[in-house]
Amino acid sequence: STHICSHCSREFARSEHLSRHERTHTKEKPYQCLVCCRTFSRSDLLRRHEKKEH
């Protein structure tokens, strides 16, 4: 089944992709770097930051 964003009607095949996308509208950033406290909307972006910056 297709998952549709309630904000912009974009369609996603997987619910987790919709959840990730919806954070672009809500500005939610639930992932935080424990070293510098910077926050990220996606766990992969946090991991990339940690590898690059710390």
C-alpha positions as CSV (number, residue, x, y, z in Angstrom):
1,S,0.0,0.0,0.0
2,T,1.0,3.6,-0.5
3,H,1.7,6.0,2.3
4,I,0.8,9.6,1.6
5,C,2.1,12.7,3.3
6,S,-0.7,14.7,4.9
7,H,1.2,18.0,4.3
8,C,2.2,17.8,0.7
9,S,0.6,14.6,-0.7
10,R,3.9,13.0,-1.6
11,E,3.7,9.2,-1.8
12,F,6.0,6.7,-0.2
13,A,6.1,2.9,-0.5
14,R,7.3,2.4,3.1
15,S,5.8,3.9,6.2
16,E,9.3,4.6,7.7
17,H,10.1,6.7,4.6
18,L,6.9,8.7,5.2
19,S,7.8,9.2,8.8
20,R,11.3,10.4,7.9
21,H,9.9,12.8,5.2
22,E,7.2,14.2,7.6
23,R,10.0,15.6,9.8
24,T,10.9,18.0,6.9
25,H,7.5,19.7,7.6
26,T,7.5,19.5,11.4
27,K,11.2,20.5,11.8
28,E,11.5,17.7,14.4
29,K,15.1,16.7,15.1
30,P,15.0,13.8,17.5
31,Y,18.7,12.7,17.1
32,Q,21.2,14.6,19.2
33,C,25.0,14.5,19.2
34,L,26.2,13.6,22.7
35,V,29.5,15.6,22.2
36,C,28.2,19.0,20.9
37,C,24.4,18.7,21.3
38,R,23.7,19.5,17.7
39,T,20.4,17.9,16.6
40,F,19.4,16.0,13.4
41,S,16.2,14.9,11.8
42,R,17.7,11.5,10.7
43,S,19.9,9.0,12.4
44,D,22.2,8.6,9.4
45,L,22.9,12.4,9.4
46,L,23.9,12.2,13.1
47,R,26.2,9.2,12.4
48,R,27.8,11.1,9.5
49,H,28.3,14.2,11.7
50,E,29.9,12.1,14.5
51,K,32.3,10.5,12.1
52,K,33.3,13.7,10.4
53,E,33.3,16.2,13.3
54,H,34.4,14.1,16.3
